[in-house]
Amino acid sequence: MDEQEKLLEECMRNVKQESFQMKRCMDKDRLMDAIKHASTILMELRTSSLTPKNYYELFMGVCAELNHLQIFMLDEFAKGNRLTELYELVQYASNIIPRLYLLVTVGVVFIKSNENSRKDIMKDLVEMCRGVQHPLRGLFLRNYLLQETKHVLPDVADAPLASSDNGETNSVLTQSGTVFDSVDFILANFAEMNKLWVRMQHQGHSRDKVRRERERQELRLLVGTNLVRLSQLESIDIEKYSKHVLPGVLEQTVSCRDAIAQEYLMECVIQVFPDEFHLETLSTLLKACSELQPGVNIRRVITALIDRLALYAQRDDNAGVPAHLHLFDIFSNQIAAIFDAKPELPLEDIVALEVALVNLALKCYPDRTDLVDQVLQNVDVIFQKQHVDEVPGDSAVCKELAKLLKIPLDHYQDILTVLQLPNYGKILAYLNFKPRKEISLYVAHNIVDHCTIISQQEQVEALLVMLTPLIEDHASFPVDPTDEEFVEEQTVVGKLIHFLKAEELDQQYLILGIARKFFGNGGIHRVCYTLPTILFAAYDLAYSYYLSEAEDPKWSKKCQKIFQFCHQTISVLAKLELFEMSVRLFLQGALAISRTPFENNEQVAYEYMTQAFSIYEEEISDSKVQMMCVLLVIGTLEKIECFTEENHEPLRTQCALAAAKLLKKPDQCRALVAAANVFWSGKVRGGDAELRDTKRVMDCLKKALRVASQCMDNLVKIQLYVEVVDAYSLFQLRGVDQVTDETIVQMLQKIQEELPTLDVSDESVHINKYFQNSLDQLKKTKPELPF
């Protein structure tokens, strides 16, 4: 048990002992003796050794015992025992602490029993309590006074009273006091308590400053209770509040010149009094804020007031903000005055107040985008005055600025509205690269999540300027293309391009041109996410022109222009050595051209195919990528129908040659099988039927079988045999008459002979199963096969 606990235990023990004796005297109707024991109990409150927390526990214990004495005295008055001299007798107590506590107790009993003038007793009590100037003891004494008079304070308006039935005038009623007397009583008590509370800060050694501040925070509710009592007086209307209550509270708050007290009391005023009162006294309250000490957190005080009034304006159970009050203008002007009066105010607090002002504007005036832009302009002007060129990324100002920029996005859920704010981009420009990128990503997510369509050139250009940190590399922040965060943000940017969409096709073409201009500056690691999206949007645009050919006689030339635009864009990717992607996009473009029958589309498609072949032959050396490219070219050519025989024949021949020239035998075999499909099911312009070139199909299949037989690895060779057999049987079903049952049976026998030579392994088991599945499928399609 520490020293404080021992002291508290001893005090409480003494209280209980004297309380027992006091109650015995009350049981025997010995009031004076009971008061003497009560006086002894109250002597315990003279201690200066307890901390505020422990003193509070002792105080509560003593008050509980005094309550018994008060009830006893009330009973005595109820029995008709007149004890008019008691109020004077208790003032002869030897010590001031017991004397004043007893005086309050007896005074309240007199008021409740209507034995004397309530008004005079209240005035007397609040003045007598000045006798205790020790901060801790004085605060608790005055709290006891406030606590005991809670239910006896006069709460009637200062209006003329009618004569009573017995003809007496209202003089007696007037002596009991009005609500103005209650206000004067509470304000006087509040002023004295605040002085005592502030005085605590200046007692003791400077090294105990932190401890004293902590103790003061523990005691602040005692002072704030005065304001709560004021707010509970029902007769106080807006007029009385603005003329009598608020001026008195603010005068004491400002004049105490103590930052802790001022901040707490301003917060109390905001919280305890009704919103309607604040609306009518807003200028007065805000003006007082400019007079507070430099150590006061003005930001917290004003933000609390703004947030409260903003919520009030949104409530459904009130008539809203009066028409003659324009909250935004009042707050804006007063906040500007505070900035002028307090040049030492931290920049982050200034921005935070503007953040609160934006919240107010959006909640109270949701349709007034000009108010939001006015706040942004205010911040810009402040930054210019303070010569701020760039806000550090890890600073408190940066965090507040990020809040300010995100609030309009969150509220409007529409980037188009935000783009209408002329000063939004100016504020964004104050951030350095990293936080600006975060805001840009926030904007991109907002567009994608809410499917916002940006359909005007000016809007697209303004948006892409805003998104520059996501589009272009920065010298101080190198890009890691494998970083998950980078991949995620570029994926979002790629998705965003789909929302750059105009209703008019010509306008859409211009938008794609703007997008390519911006995204083309992105560097090798970014363009692979953005330019392909632009290309696919361009391919769709060309097809849309084709669908609207009846409405636009120039659609064909426009399509040519689009595919020229696409060709240039893919060439940019090729120059950045994104060869595999370039091949894919050229082939995809060829397919798009094939389905868009504009004038000269065959020559354009041929150019796309030859470009894909050129990149494949000259730039791609990796065998896996080569195999993939050959298969893509073969598959694309098989689906294209815009070529005449003159152009189709060299392309399909080139496919077969490219297949045969692959480095690895397995790749050659599989590519030749794929190439056979072009010679059978490919189509040329002017003919609805497939090519069905049996000779060239058989050449490819035979060559594939020959290449398979040249493999040294039995596992690979047998697997390739099975694949070739599948191809033979498939082409037989498709009508290739040179594929006979005898040929298929010979190949099956060859495979069956080779299988036992394989070593037992997972691969051999897989090949056996693969062969058996192929055999089962073959028997279903050709049950007559002699095998």
MOTA-V143044 format. One record per run of one state. SS is the DSSP state (H for helix, E for strand, - for the rest). FROM is the first residue (numbers start at 1). TO is the last residue. If there is no record, write none. Layout:
ss->{SS/SS}
from->{FROM/FROM}
to->{TO/TO}
This chain:
ss->{-/H/-/H/-/H/-/H/-/H/-/H/-/H/-/H/-/H/-/H/-/H/-/H/-/H/-/H/-/H/-/H/-/H/-/H/-/E/-/H/-/H/-/H/-/E/-/H/-/E/-/H/-/H/-/E/-/E/-/H/-/E/-/H/-/H/-/H/-/H/-/H/-/H/-/H/-/H/-/H/-/H/-/H/-/H/-}
from->{1/3/28/31/47/52/79/86/93/96/113/118/132/135/149/171/176/179/203/206/232/238/256/259/273/275/281/282/290/298/315/327/342/347/365/369/386/391/392/396/413/415/420/424/429/431/432/433/450/454/455/457/467/468/472/474/475/477/478/484/498/500/501/505/520/524/548/555/576/579/595/601/620/623/640/645/661/665/682/694/710/714/735/741/756/762/782}
to->{2/27/30/46/51/78/85/92/95/112/117/131/134/148/170/175/178/202/205/231/237/255/258/272/274/280/281/289/297/314/326/341/346/364/368/385/390/391/395/412/414/419/423/428/430/431/432/449/453/454/456/466/467/471/473/474/476/477/483/497/499/500/504/519/523/547/554/575/578/594/600/619/622/639/644/660/664/681/693/709/713/734/740/755/761/781/787}
